[in-house]
Amino acid sequence: MTDLLLEATGVAKHYGAVAALRDASLSVRPGEVHALMGANGAGKSTLVKVLTGAVSPDAGTILLRGQSRNVHSPAEARRTGMVSVYQEPAIIPDLTVAQNLSLTETPVDAFRSRMIDLGIPNLDLSATARDLPLATLRIIDLARALAIEPAVLLLDEMTAALPADLTARVLEVVAAIRGTDRSVIFISHRMLEVAGLCDRATVLREGRTVGVVDIAAGAEEQIVSLMLGPTASAPRGPAEPTAAAATAGADEPPRLVARSLSAGRNLRDVSFELHAGEVLGLVALEGQGQDELFEILSGQLRPDAGELEVEGRAATFRHPADAIRAGIVLVPGDRSSALLGQRSVSENIGLPGIASPRRWGLINGRAEKRRVAAAIDRLQIDTRAQSEVRRLSGGNQQKVTIARWLESGVRTFLFYDPTRGIDIRTKREIYQLVRDLAAAGAGVLLLSSELDEIQRACDRAVVIFGGRVVDEMPAAAADEPTLLRAAHGLERAAAAPGGAA
Amino acid sequence: MTEAAGTEERGAGRGAAARGLIGRAMRGDAWTVGLVAIFVALFVFTKLLQPAYGLDALAIASLPVAFAAVGQAIVVISGGIDLSMGSVIALTNVTSALLLMNAPELSVPIVLLVLLIGLGIGVVNGVLVVVSRVPDIVVTLAMLFVWAGVALLVLGSPGGGSVPWLRELITGTLGVELLPRALIVLLVVVGVVWIPLRRSRLGLSIYAIGSDQLAAFRSGVNVARTKIVAYGLAGLFASLGGLSLTASTGVGTPIPGPYLLLSVAAIVLGGVSLAGGRGGLLGPIVGIYILGLIRADLGFLRVEPAFSTVIQGVIMVAVVMVGAYLTLRRRTA
């Protein structure tokens, strides 16, 4: 037993009547990268909180190098050699980088050399964190954790919102820990990263550890079936893009036409057409102008130049309400910016109907209830915690943001990275939902940071680099290497001859 | 060779860091510098209106509320707010006045005891906020009534006394007219408490929990303890406010003056973000003096008192708006 670096057994944690963890165990060998897998709500986050001392478990033991370990705060966990890095960096925005380092008592020289490893060699330590790009802050957070050489490094969805080039750097640095006397616990929804990086995977389901899998050929399917469990309905496979859907609406004007849109320094010249019944994928590395594009299309930002056309007519949006009136809605990746977290599921779904422009007077309660019930039913939203949306899991929250538009006759959807930080089962449901929307005649623009989503959910893909459209291809040709090269601004013709085959 | 290059590179890095530091200091203090300029202009204007008006009168009158603003600023930087400030000032004011009247020979221990009471009250406020998990604004609103009631229990009507050395400590000037004793006392006390704190991990933690509490927790900051420290300091500065009220008026008054609202107004004027995490203590102090001068000037101009408060409010909003606009322009430029 002493050859294990970290061993947790029988961990349980209840919040009131809700059991977040029933019987979770995890054993990590020195020098391994160990994946912690599970659908949303399986108890991953709670186990992470227990390991990092953020909550204390009701039952269970945690041994570090064979020694019983009982910590009550992240500060204590840090001292015992356990450091975690989350999707949202634990960096204080109003302090400088140097102050953030001294707050965590991080040695500056070690931090600097880790930043060099991670590809950011000349960071100004006197810069205020608020002024740095989010991706840089994530790297700073990781470098800071690495700098104190923790016995166990816990990466919780750290790569979920990182651009592809930085993700590659991070994975490289993490892989270098393999074979040392330290280890990494790696949490990611991206199966490819897990398969490429990890030695073993522990799978949680409904608060229990249901299996430990050695990563080898075929492990992915094994992990997925463990995550889904025997009781779950057979998983729907990745949606098959239907070519028929794209041609169905060919004779009517396109749902949305963008012509040479530009805004500020980031968005220079973007044009595309989105047809009814089509899912158009949008691929871009972080900061290539996609944020501005989505803001323009959803009426939050007015373009400096260029034109928008909705169903054959020129359109100018001064406010998101204008876009909604024109039947165009944004489903953001960050659920919290779309939902009223402290209000109920019903209110959140009902809101666009109630708050529709030019509508006054009392709410028609019965019609409202019907509408909401239909939407909940259609999306199979888990409404156990429906009194406050913020208590739902990420996947269910995302379903609510989509559901609210379903019944209001919206015909054009702008999805901004809708599956970020969502488990694989819910992801599949969202792909299916996107396909269903298109099949029902909607036009869908889908920005994704996960390149394999393009072939799963889209008919066509547009690649943006440096604020311009650099490539366009049918989904069949949009395999990951092709997209990745295009997204980095490399020529496709030379890179993927016969990519469509 | 490589070593030399390394050293050189590090040296260059340090140079850049130093330049960044100066730049940041200037950026961060631009607001305070602007406030000082406004203050100087106002003071010259006042001197023209009323040549007899001295800085010492302003400094004495502003001392209690300046201490209140400093305490409030610390709590607000930590992401909270202390609505009980005025009541704690009243309570420490009447407590010190009562004790000093009955035992003037024990004045030094009494002063220390009152400071300890202030600190203790602040810690109680902080512990209640942390333990009850009720929002700061609710807890300290409740404590506003509690401490106001206790002040009335201590002294039912204005009374009590003071000792001469307390009054002498803050009266008059130190040689030249521009160095009133009350200002020196304020700066020394604030400096002794704040400067070492600002450079410590505890001081960073106060800014950290106000800026992003979750990130601070995950960075290993003890959020609860830091919050209690911030409220404790606020209580300490409130008791300094109460003591200076005793010193300047010579009596204890159980009904608090408008210290709470003035302290919040001053920190907003002083560049402290009400959302927490940003600002310093110098700005609020200058803010208090500006508000005091404006009030004095409006008096000299014989503006009707009711109208005068309207003007004070308008000036405050205008200063904050213009300041925010200039900051925004600087950032986008």
HADDOCK unambig.tbl for C-alpha pairs under 7 A between the chains (distance, minus, plus):
assign (segid A and resid 74 and name CA) (segid B and resid 217 and name CA) 6.96 0.50 0.50
assign (segid A and resid 74 and name CA) (segid B and resid 218 and name CA) 5.80 0.50 0.50
assign (segid A and resid 74 and name CA) (segid B and resid 220 and name CA) 5.20 0.50 0.50
assign (segid A and resid 75 and name CA) (segid B and resid 220 and name CA) 3.82 0.50 0.50
assign (segid A and resid 75 and name CA) (segid B and resid 221 and name CA) 6.66 0.50 0.50
assign (segid A and resid 90 and name CA) (segid B and resid 215 and name CA) 3.93 0.50 0.50
assign (segid A and resid 90 and name CA) (segid B and resid 216 and name CA) 6.73 0.50 0.50
assign (segid A and resid 90 and name CA) (segid B and resid 218 and name CA) 5.86 0.50 0.50
assign (segid A and resid 90 and name CA) (segid B and resid 219 and name CA) 6.05 0.50 0.50
assign (segid A and resid 91 and name CA) (segid B and resid 215 and name CA) 5.66 0.50 0.50
assign (segid A and resid 92 and name CA) (segid B and resid 208 and name CA) 5.77 0.50 0.50
assign (segid A and resid 92 and name CA) (segid B and resid 211 and name CA) 6.17 0.50 0.50
assign (segid A and resid 92 and name CA) (segid B and resid 212 and name CA) 5.80 0.50 0.50
assign (segid A and resid 92 and name CA) (segid B and resid 215 and name CA) 6.08 0.50 0.50
assign (segid A and resid 92 and name CA) (segid B and resid 216 and name CA) 6.52 0.50 0.50
assign (segid A and resid 93 and name CA) (segid B and resid 211 and name CA) 6.35 0.50 0.50
assign (segid A and resid 94 and name CA) (segid B and resid 211 and name CA) 5.91 0.50 0.50
assign (segid A and resid 94 and name CA) (segid B and resid 277 and name CA) 6.05 0.50 0.50
assign (segid A and resid 94 and name CA) (segid B and resid 278 and name CA) 6.55 0.50 0.50
assign (segid A and resid 103 and name CA) (segid B and resid 201 and name CA) 5.91 0.50 0.50
assign (segid A and resid 103 and name CA) (segid B and resid 204 and name CA) 6.54 0.50 0.50
assign (segid A and resid 103 and name CA) (segid B and resid 205 and name CA) 6.98 0.50 0.50
assign (segid A and resid 104 and name CA) (segid B and resid 219 and name CA) 5.79 0.50 0.50
assign (segid A and resid 104 and name CA) (segid B and resid 220 and name CA) 6.45 0.50 0.50
assign (segid A and resid 124 and name CA) (segid B and resid 17 and name CA) 6.97 0.50 0.50
assign (segid A and resid 126 and name CA) (segid B and resid 17 and name CA) 6.20 0.50 0.50
assign (segid A and resid 126 and name CA) (segid B and resid 20 and name CA) 6.17 0.50 0.50
assign (segid A and resid 126 and name CA) (segid B and resid 21 and name CA) 6.44 0.50 0.50
